[in-house]
Amino acid sequence: MCTRFNCPKANGCFRIRAETDENQHYDSFIALCNEDSGYKYYMKIRPEDKVLEMEEILKNINLPENKSLEIGIFEA
């Protein structure tokens, strides 16, 4: 899962909008998925994918249990 919520491709990317589970790992993909790399790790959302709305994601990143996501820390 990606935590780079300000990415220009965020709204259409499955790595950001996918439904999560307790075993999910997070990363910001800053050095790997950007304009210079051609957004190499961008995953287009398919019609059958279950995704969250960006408004819901952005609202929830400020919850205390998600503090590490807000600052882009990788959780293992």
C-alpha positions in Angstrom: 0.0 0.0 0.0 1.2 3.5 -0.8 1.1 6.4 1.6 1.9 9.1 -0.9 -1.5 10.7 -0.7 -0.4 13.9 -2.5 0.7 12.0 -5.6 -0.9 13.3 -8.8 -2.0 9.7 -9.7 -3.4 9.0 -6.2 -7.1 9.1 -7.1 -6.7 6.3 -9.7 -4.1 4.2 -8.0 -5.0 0.9 -6.4 -2.0 1.0 -4.1 -3.5 4.0 -2.3 -7.2 3.3 -2.5 -7.3 -0.5 -2.0 -9.2 -1.8 1.0 -6.7 -2.8 3.7 -6.3 -5.6 6.2 -4.2 -6.0 9.4 -1.3 -7.7 7.5 -0.8 -4.9 5.0 2.6 -3.2 4.5 2.9 0.5 3.7 5.5 2.6 1.9 5.6 6.0 0.3 7.2 4.8 -3.0 8.7 8.3 -3.3 12.0 7.2 -4.9 10.3 4.4 -6.9 7.1 5.8 -8.3 7.4 9.3 -9.5 7.4 11.4 -12.7 11.1 10.5 -13.3 10.3 6.8 -13.3 7.1 7.1 -15.3 5.1 6.2 -12.2 6.6 2.7 -12.4 4.6 1.3 -9.5 1.2 2.9 -10.4 -1.5 0.3 -10.4 -4.6 1.4 -12.3 -7.9 0.6 -10.5 -9.9 -2.0 -12.4 -13.8 -2.0 -12.3 -13.8 -5.2 -10.1 -11.4 -3.8 -7.5 -12.7 -2.9 -4.1 -11.4 0.6 -3.2 -12.0 3.3 -0.7 -13.0 6.8 -1.5 -10.0 9.3 -1.3 -12.1 11.5 1.1 -12.4 8.6 3.5 -8.7 7.8 3.3 -7.6 11.4 3.8 -10.0 11.8 6.7 -8.6 8.6 8.4 -4.9 9.3 8.1 -5.0 11.8 10.9 -6.3 9.2 13.4 -3.7 8.4 16.2 -3.4 4.7 15.1 -2.5 5.9 11.6 0.1 8.5 12.6 2.9 6.6 10.9 1.0 6.6 7.6 0.6 10.4 7.8 4.4 10.9 7.8 5.2 8.0 5.4 6.9 5.5 7.7 7.1 2.0 6.5 5.2 -0.5 8.7 6.4 -4.1 8.7 
